[in-house]
Amino acid sequence: MKNILILGAGTAGTLMANKLRKKLNRKEWNITIVDEDKTHYYQPGFLFIPFGIYDEKDVIKPKSKFIPKGVDLIISKIEKIIPTENRVTLQDSKIDLKYDYLIIATGTRIAPEETPGLQGDLWYKDIFDFYTVEGAVALGERIKSFNGGRIIVNITELPFKCPVAPLEFVFLADTYFKKRGIRDKVDITLVTPLPGAFTKPIATKMLSGLMVEKNINLITDYNISEVDNAGKRILDYAGKAVDFDILVTVPTNKGADMIERSGMGDDLNFVPTDKHTLQAIGYENIFVLGDAANLPTSKAGSVAHFAGDFLEANLLSLINGTPMTAKFDGHANCYIVTSDKKGTLIDFNYDTEPLPGRYPYFIGPFGLLKNTRLNYFGKLFFKWMYWNLLIKGHDLPVTSHMSMCCKEVPKETK
Amino acid sequence: MAQKEFAGQLIDVNEEGYFTNPQQWNREVAAAVAKEEGLDLTDNHYAILEFLRNRYNSGEALSIRSINKSGIVDVKEFYSLFPGAPLKKSTKIAGIPKPSSCI
């Protein structure tokens, strides 16, 4: 028997386990998946929790429900990978896991401990993240009793998971306080290390337009160095202070600590990965899927989903001794909610920035970089697709490669 | 492609003034670019520029955080060496592309 070992049973690992079990003969291949946590989180739903649109029940299900028959699920902390011996050691078991092929899908985590003062006296009192259920729920409680003042949404540094989430957060906050009739008493400011609301020019223009329309302030080129809890302000490396009543932080994102223990990560514990084949650089029999990789594209579930098709093709080629021909293009696709009624959609890859146009789909087309009601429902409908299709490794009715179909290409670019 | 003269040499630059050919860089050219940015280069400046160039040449990502790995200065001192937007300024003077943020 040969062994495929998948580390991490989040979006990427789970969908890969489902795909590979269908493709590989059970008499020849064992598939094992390891995760330290029994719970599967629907992470795109975290954003809605602070505003009471979703609650915890919407985003939590047991992991075991999504692991197919014929795949062994082990719940344990991973100690480290020993790539020279094709072996993984666990913290909760003395038995090591041997592999012929390894898929690293251990994702990214928030690391608030990287910023001095962030987890100080005000942590979960006036300072919150919304990248964990605990943070999102605590923030929801605080917002309910908030009757006016300054809300700062601060991105600590790049890269971070779901790069549009801070924008969605400020848009939903605008809607929420309007509904409560106190929008004029609340100052909402996005404080970002980026030079604008987003990175790519055309999307930035559309999104900053929306921010102006909604009276949301923007402070750019801001690299936070510390939080002054007593003064209720954040400071950057040049000493520039921004005051807050509530600080919503997007902390530094890091790969799993296990990657560091294995000596396989970069400065932030992300695994250097070939951006087309998805192999860990320097290791032919190790692949990386999802947020754990250092790919120059978004850290997002859509990327893990699209990349999964390419990883599957390349892994099967390698097993069959044929050349790997599948080349991942960095395809990402993100809904962006812009209020509780409307949303927009971006679709892009390594080479093509998000462009306006239409996104053909079986209940679409959705509008790309257009603010529509259908896009908002697309985002809500996506929860069903996620639980029922995506993590079960089923195909979605969209192409894995980014398609130029129905995109409006500006004159100055090709 | 645009060219600009620094320290008597014609340098290929893009529309934002970043070198398009990092090979054309040397210490004198760096001093001239720095002057345009209102900076007189010290040994610490040069050490950082070399660090950034080495990191760029080995294909590693450049970030504010990576300065802590330089062993030369910490991020706060990096800000005082290249005030305002330190990474943008220092990469321009180091003759390497402006770090792009992928998202």
Boltz contact constraints between the chains, C-beta under 6 A:
constraints:
  - contact:
      token1: [A, 158]
      token2: [B, 101]
      max_distance: 6.0
  - contact:
      token1: [A, 163]
      token2: [B, 103]
      max_distance: 6.0
  - contact:
      token1: [A, 199]
      token2: [B, 101]
      max_distance: 6.0
  - contact:
      token1: [A, 199]
      token2: [B, 103]
      max_distance: 6.0
  - contact:
      token1: [A, 221]
      token2: [B, 85]
      max_distance: 6.0
  - contact:
      token1: [A, 223]
      token2: [B, 64]
      max_distance: 6.0
  - contact:
      token1: [A, 237]
      token2: [B, 75]
      max_distance: 6.0
  - contact:
      token1: [A, 237]
      token2: [B, 76]
      max_distance: 6.0
  - contact:
      token1: [A, 237]
      token2: [B, 79]
      max_distance: 6.0
  - contact:
      token1: [A, 238]
      token2: [B, 79]
      max_distance: 6.0
  - contact:
      token1: [A, 296]
      token2: [B, 102]
      max_distance: 6.0
